[in-house]
Amino acid sequence: MTENSDIRLLGFAGFEASERFLRALDDEIWVSRWENPPKIPVDRPESLGTGGAMKAELERPSLVTVLSAHAYFCNGRFLGFCGEGDQPPVLLAGSIATFGAASMLLIDACGLPDVVAELGSRARPGSLIAGLDYGPDNKQVTWGRDSVAALGAVIRELCYPARKDLSVAAAARAVSSVNAQINARNDAERKRGVTSKQARRPLLRMHQC
């Protein structure tokens, strides 16, 4: 494990969908910088099997951290994050001191509004928390296809420019650019007469801490 990485990709061991998603992001970052130095150091620990291990990684310094996990709810209240099937390991939100991400914490989990309300005060001042928001009156259940299309696109937007920039401003631009792409796609679907809500992708919500 490295103490300070540009991008940190975190998920619980044994959560296959999360592991595959983060591995794909790791590969895309490498390919995007293959002939485009400087490289972007990425840390993707593969053996996070306890809540304590996840807590330690979330608190390590980085510019951008991606957290892919299930949101753990009990009686309708967000309590933390867990792995496959809402089973242990569980990271309780109250145990987190301060997130290490200096620019952005990108969350791949359900219930983003509840997550932000609970954890916004634990982020570094001035940093961003971003993730998928399905809008009012909709279930805040994150689908894997949306993670790949929207959250993955944020990382691609950050990593493709010739000049490496993982600042807060660059992260905000990446989120805004992806939202513009999603809006354009959703508009195109409406013009085609597609009425199914599942065909429309959710927008990203960005919270400045």
N, C-alpha and C positions, 0 to 999 in steps of 0.2 A: 504494500500500500504506500502511496506517496502522500506526503504531508500537504503538498500544495499542488493542485492540478488546475488547468484551465477549465476543464469540464469533468464533472464527476457524475457517473451513471450508476444509480443505486436501486437495487431491488432485492427482495428476500430470496434466498436460495430455495429451489424447489417449486417456485411459482413459474411454470413453464412459459406462459404467454408473456409475462414480464421479462423473463430471461431472454427470450427470442427477440422481443422488441428492443431491449437495451443492446443486445449483441449487434442487431442490424444498425442501430444508431452509431455504435462504435465503428462498424465497417464503413458507414457512409462518411463519417468524419474523416477517417483515414483516406478514403478515396478522394474526397473533395480537396484535400490538401496534398495529394500525391505529387503533383507537379506545381504546387502553389505554396512555396515556403513563405513564412515560417510555419512549421507544424503546430498543431494544437494538442498539447499533452492531455490525454484522457485517462482517467482512472475508473475501472469497472470491476470492483471486487466481486468475486463469484461465490463467496462462502459466508454470506451474511445470514446466519442461522438463528440469531437471537435478537430480541429487541435492543439489548445493550450494544450489540455490534452495529446495528443500524443507527442508533443514536450517535455513536462515536463517529461514524462516517458522515452523517448529516451535519455534524458540528465541525468537521475538518474544513480548513480554508479551501475555497475554489472561487472561480468567477461565476460559473454557471453550474448548478446541480439539478439533475433530473431525478425525481423520485417516482418510481413505478411500483404501485402496491394497491391492495384493497384498502379502502377507508373502513375503519372499524367503528360501527355504531352499536349502541345499546339503548333500547327504549327511545329511539329517535334522536339520540344525542351522539355527536361525533366524539370519540374517545381516543383515536389514534390510528395507526396503520398496522396491517397484518398481511400475511402471505396467502397462499392458495386456500380457497374454501373457507375464508374467515376463521382460520385456525391459527394457533400459536405457530411461530413467534408473533408477539404483539408488541408494538412500540407505543406506549402511552404518550399522548400529546403533552401531558403535564410534566413528563420527565425531560423534555427537550429544553436546553438552556437557550442557546442562540444558534441559528442556522449559520453554517460557514459560508454560504454563497454570498459573494459581495455584490454581484450584479443581478442574478435572477435565480429563483427556485421555481423550476418548471414541474408541476405536479400532474402525474398521470394516475388519477384516482377519482372515485365518485365523490359527489357532495362538495364540490369546490367552495361554494359560498360558506358552508359550515366550517370547512377547513381553514379558510382565510380568517373567518371571525375568531376562531380559536387560536390560530398560530401566527396571525399577522404581527403581533407584538413581539414574537420571538425571532423575527427576521432582522437582518442588519438594517439600520436606518438608511433610507434612500434606495434600498434594493427593491426588487420586484418579486411578487409571487404571481404566477400565471398558470392557467389551466383551462379546461373546457367548462363552459357555462351553458347549460341547455335552456336557460331563460326562465322567467317566472311561470308558475303553474305547470312546469314540466318536471318530471322525475330527473334528478341529477345523477343519472346512471351513465357512467362513461363506457362507451363501446370501443372495443379494440380497433375497429376500422377507423374511428375518429382519432384515436391516439396516433395511429400510423400516418393518417392524412394531415392532421393539423399540428400535433405536437412535434412529429417528425419534421414537418415543414419549417417550424421555428428554428430547429437546429440546423437545417440545411441553409436557411437564410443567413444564419450567423456565420456559417463556416465557408461559404463559397467565395466571398469577396477576396480580391488579391491582398488587400491590407487587412491583417488580422485585427479585429476589434470586438471584444467581448464585454464592452462597457455597459453600464445601465442604459445609456442612450441607444446603443446598438441593439440591445435586447428589446427595448421598447419599439424600435423601428421594425425589428423582425416580427414581433407580435402583430403590429399594425399592418405590415405587409401581408402576413398570412390571413388576417381578418379580411383584408381587401380581396384577396383571392377567393376566400370562402364566400363572401358576399356576391362576387361576380358569378361564381358557380351556381349558387342558390338562385340568383336572378335568371340565369340561363335555364335552370330546371323549371322555374315558373313559366317562362316563355314557351317552353316545350309542352306546357300543360300538365306537368307532373305535380300531383296533389299530395302524394304520400309524404308525411312528415319525416319518415325514415330516409327519404332521398335527400333531405336537406341536412347539411352539416352544421353543427353548432359553432358558434363563435368562441374565441378565446377571451377570457376575462383577465384583466391585468390590474393588480393592486399594488400601488406604491406604498412602501412601508416607511 
